[in-house]
Amino acid sequence: MSGYGGIRMKRFGTRLAVLAAAGFLALWPSTAATAAMTIDINPGNVPTTAAGFKNKKCDPNQGGGPIDGKDIWVFVLPGNHNTTGDFISVTADFGVNGSVTITAAGDPDNFDNGGPSTSKAWIVTDAGWTMEGATAEISGTADKFNLTHTCPEGGVPSTGPSARPSGPAATGGGGGSTNGGMALGIGALAVAGVSGLGLALVRSRRRAA
């Protein structure tokens, strides 16, 4: 009986080992998919200052601003959120001013994560700094991330309606209104016609006399 019992225990232990291995293999792809990866910023976005960047916007949901003496840099992880995932951390290199790192765990107010829209993160620095490069840790897969817009210290310059030119309207060459000139011309022709008719009547009476 002891020999038979030993065999049964060995078989039971082998089955447990197989089940444990199968469970590990089933979970492994999920674990690998959520492993963090490090990517670089789009090289076409740097180097730049916040004031010199082509896209400027001060969004209350993305760092707010404008802030006196500060620049705000907003990053986006483009693509489908189900694939690209979220920002875990962002490190921006500002040359002689050093680097600035934010993390979703330590600076949650600097991140817009969780989907379904693309993940975003923002860094606030002293005004006038030049960003020379940046890297990010992400939870998904992507080949790069972008600097989507900045909010420089002075805000975004407004483009108001263009001012109308002062002074009288130009005449000739298609500029200005010509209605007044036409009216004056017609009036002059009418006066000339009446004057001519009067002179003709006077001459006719003189000849008859």
Residue, then its C-alpha position, 0 to 999 in steps of 0.5 A: m500500500s505504501g508503494y502504491g500511495g507513493i506512486r499516487m503522490k508522485r502523480f499528483g505532484t506532477r499534475l500540480a507542477v504542470l498546472a502551475a506551469a500552464g498558469f504561468l504561461a497563460l499570464w506571461p503575455s499579459t505581464a510582458a505587454t504591460a512592461a514599461m518601455t522608454i521612447d524619445i520625443n519626435p526629433g522634429n520638435v526640438p530644440t525649441t523655446a516655448a515662445g518659439f514653438k509653432n503650436k501655442k495654447c493655454d489650456p486650463n485642463q493641461g497646466g493652465g496658464p499663462i503664468d508669470g515667469k513660467d513656460i508650460w510644455v504639453f506632451v502627447l502620446p499619439g495613436n490608439h490609447n489601447t496600443t500606446g498606453d499611458f505616460i509613466s514618466v517624462t524627462a525633458d532636457f533643458g541644456v545648461n538649465g538641467s533636466v526636469t522629470i515628472t512621474a505619474a505616481g509622484d506628480p499625478d496633476n501633471f498627467d491626463n492618463g486612463g483613456p480613452s483619449t491619448s495620454k498627455a503630460w505637462i512640465v512647467t519651467d522657468a520662462g525662456w528655457t530651451m528644450e533640447g530633447a526628452t524621453a518618456e516611459i510608457s505603458g504601451t508600445a510607440d516609437k515616439f511622443n510629441l510636444t503638442h503645444t506650449c503656453p509661454e509666459g506671455g500667453v498666446p498673442s491674439t489676432g484681432p480683426s484687421a483695422r480698416p484704412s483711414g482717409p477717403a476712399a480711393t478713386g479709379g483703379g477699382g477702389g472706392s465707390t463711383n455712385g457719387g461721380m456718376a450722379l454728378g456726371i448725369g447732373a452736368l449733362a442735364v444742365a448742359g442740355v437745358s442750356g443748349l436748348g435755351l440758346a437754340l430758342v434764342r437764336s431761332r427768335r432772332r432769325a424770325a425777327 
